Amino acid sequence: MQLTTVGFDADDTLWHNERFFRLTQDRFAALLADYAEPGHLATRLLEAERRNLGRYGYGIKGFLLSMIETAIEVTDRKVPAGVIADLIEAGHDMLAHPIELLPHARETVQSIAETHRVLLITKGDLLDQERKLAQSGLGDLFDQVEIVSEKTPEVYAGIFERHGDGAGRGMMVGNSMRSDVVAMIGAGGWGVHVPHGLEWEIEQAPPPRGETRFHALDDLGGLAWLVARIG
């Protein structure tokens, strides 16, 4: 077999996630409407998120801290305590949101697990990612779960060496072109893009169309066929 190990991203690949960030960002805009218009506020928040990735990493907690930081900045340190309290409550709501699997998620992982090693490779807050995996009901299907701070070619090389036959015989499936596809191809493996429709600006990247190991699918329903075709 050319391909022995298949890695799956979690958020917005197996279950919904980004839409909860978008709803909270709308709530954030409403709370700060007296201080900044929505477009300007969104730009300032994205700048804060970029700055803070190295401090807080990915996930809801970093997003919440970036919202609070942005609120302090755009109000010139005059943000009401009630707004901060509402933002903290919004973060708590995000951490408690129910898990809703995306179409074909369960049957696709089950099918591929019959013939290949399957890994879950996700980044974000450890406790939150563990909660979502437990609630998804998919945990028992994976041979190994890796929750990482960043997805780079070097990280993928290490994971597929530990839990597979190297990145050259591995595939990564996900909705992020930057983290799931480009980085995995950089490690020497296959990268499969399954778009979600809502994509965080920080995860965007041009598709590597000249790469023979790049594939794109409309949804997870076509993945088992692709894996079988690669062999």
C-alpha positions in Angstrom: 0.0 0.0 0.0 1.2 3.5 -0.8 -1.0 4.9 1.9 -1.2 3.4 5.3 -2.2 6.2 7.7 -4.9 8.8 7.4 -5.1 11.9 9.7 -8.3 13.9 10.3 -8.6 17.4 11.5 -11.4 17.9 14.0 -13.0 21.4 14.1 -15.0 22.1 10.9 -13.9 18.9 9.4 -15.7 16.3 11.6 -17.9 18.7 13.5 -19.1 22.3 13.4 -17.0 24.9 15.2 -16.3 28.2 13.3 -20.0 29.2 13.3 -19.9 29.5 17.1 -16.9 32.0 16.8 -18.9 34.0 14.2 -22.0 34.2 16.4 -19.8 35.3 19.3 -18.1 37.9 17.1 -21.5 39.3 16.2 -22.3 39.5 19.9 -19.0 41.3 20.5 -19.8 43.8 17.8 -23.2 44.5 19.4 -21.6 45.0 22.8 -19.1 47.5 21.4 -21.4 49.2 18.9 -21.1 52.6 20.8 -17.3 52.6 20.4 -16.5 51.1 16.9 -18.3 50.1 13.7 -18.4 46.3 13.0 -15.8 46.3 10.2 -13.2 48.3 12.1 -13.8 46.1 15.2 -13.4 42.9 13.2 -10.1 44.2 11.8 -8.8 45.1 15.3 -9.9 41.7 16.7 -8.1 39.8 13.9 -5.0 41.8 14.6 -5.2 40.9 18.2 -5.7 37.3 17.4 -2.6 37.2 15.2 -0.5 38.9 17.9 -1.7 36.5 20.6 -1.3 33.2 18.8 2.2 32.9 20.2 1.0 33.7 23.7 -2.3 31.8 24.0 -2.4 29.4 21.1 -5.5 28.5 19.2 -9.0 28.0 20.7 -11.8 29.7 22.6 -9.7 31.0 25.5 -7.3 32.9 23.2 -10.2 34.2 21.3 -11.9 35.5 24.5 -8.7 37.2 25.7 -8.3 38.8 22.3 -11.8 40.2 22.4 -11.2 41.6 25.9 -7.9 43.2 24.8 -9.6 44.7 21.7 -12.4 46.0 23.8 -9.9 47.8 26.1 -8.1 49.2 23.1 -11.1 50.6 21.1 -12.6 52.2 24.2 -9.3 53.8 25.3 -9.4 51.7 28.5 -12.9 52.8 29.3 -14.8 49.6 28.5 -17.5 49.1 31.1 -17.1 46.2 33.5 -20.5 44.9 32.3 -19.2 44.5 28.8 -16.2 42.4 30.1 -18.6 40.3 32.1 -20.8 39.7 29.0 -17.7 38.7 27.0 -16.7 36.2 29.6 -20.2 34.8 29.6 -20.0 34.5 25.8 -16.7 32.5 26.2 -18.4 30.2 28.7 -21.3 29.6 26.3 -18.8 28.7 23.5 -17.0 26.2 25.8 -20.4 24.5 26.4 -21.7 24.4 22.9 -23.0 21.0 21.8 -21.2 18.9 19.2 -22.9 18.5 15.9 -21.1 16.1 13.4 -20.8 17.2 9.8 -22.3 15.1 7.0 -20.5 11.7 6.4 -18.1 12.2 9.3 -18.9 9.0 11.3 -19.3 6.6 8.4 -16.2 7.9 6.6 -13.9 7.5 9.6 -15.4 4.0 10.3 -14.9 2.9 6.7 -11.3 4.1 6.5 -10.5 2.6 9.9 -11.2 -0.8 8.5 -8.2 -0.7 6.1 -5.9 2.1 7.4 -4.6 3.5 10.6 -6.6 6.6 11.4 -5.4 9.5 13.6 -7.1 12.6 14.9 -4.7 15.6 14.7 -6.1 18.8 16.0 -4.9 22.1 17.6 -6.4 24.2 20.2 -7.1 24.2 23.9 -6.4 20.7 25.4 -9.5 20.5 27.7 -11.9 21.9 25.1 -10.6 19.6 22.4 -10.9 16.6 24.7 -14.4 17.6 25.6 -15.5 17.9 22.0 -13.9 14.5 21.1 -15.7 12.8 24.0 -19.1 14.3 23.1 -18.6 13.5 19.4 -18.7 9.7 20.0 -15.9 9.3 17.5 -13.0 8.8 20.0 -13.0 5.0 19.9 -12.5 5.0 16.1 -9.1 6.6 16.2 -5.8 4.7 16.7 -4.2 7.8 18.2 -5.2 11.4 19.1 -2.7 14.3 18.9 -3.6 17.7 20.2 -0.8 20.1 19.1 -0.1 23.8 19.4 0.6 24.2 15.7 0.5 22.2 12.5 3.7 22.4 10.5 5.6 20.0 8.2 7.9 19.2 11.1 5.0 18.4 13.4 3.3 16.2 10.8 6.6 14.4 10.1 6.9 13.5 13.8 3.3 12.4 14.2 3.3 10.1 11.1 6.7 8.7 12.1 5.4 7.8 15.6 2.0 6.5 14.6 2.4 5.4 11.0 5.0 4.6 8.3 6.2 8.2 7.9 4.5 11.2 6.3 5.3 9.9 2.8 2.7 7.2 3.4 0.3 9.4 5.2 -2.7 11.7 4.4 -4.1 14.6 6.2 -7.8 15.6 5.7 -9.1 18.9 6.8 -10.9 22.2 6.1 -7.8 24.4 6.6 -5.8 24.9 3.4 -2.8 26.3 5.4 -2.7 23.9 8.3 -4.2 20.7 7.0 -3.2 20.6 3.4 -0.2 22.8 2.6 1.7 21.8 5.8 1.1 18.1 5.2 2.2 18.3 1.6 5.3 20.1 2.9 6.0 17.0 5.0 5.8 14.8 2.0 2.3 13.4 2.4 -1.1 13.7 0.8 -3.2 16.8 1.7 -7.0 16.6 1.1 -9.0 19.8 1.4 -12.7 19.5 2.5 -14.0 23.1 2.7 -16.5 23.9 5.4 -17.8 27.2 4.1 -16.7 29.3 7.0 -13.0 29.7 7.2 -11.0 31.8 9.7 -8.8 34.3 7.8 -5.7 33.1 9.6 -6.1 29.6 8.1 -6.4 30.7 4.5 -3.7 29.9 1.9 -3.6 29.5 -1.9 -4.3 25.9 -2.9 -1.1 24.0 -4.0 -2.6 23.1 -7.4 0.6 22.0 -8.9 1.2 19.3 -6.3 0.3 15.8 -7.3 -0.6 14.9 -3.7 -3.1 17.7 -3.4 -6.8 16.7 -3.6 -10.0 18.6 -3.0 -13.4 17.1 -2.1 -16.8 18.7 -1.7 -17.4 16.8 1.5 -16.2 13.7 3.4 -18.5 11.4 1.4 -15.9 11.0 -1.3 -12.9 10.3 0.9 -13.2 6.5 1.2 -13.2 6.3 -2.6 -10.1 8.6 -2.8 -8.2 6.6 -0.2 -9.0 3.3 -2.1 -7.9 4.8 -5.4 -4.5 5.9 -4.0 -4.1 2.4 -2.6 
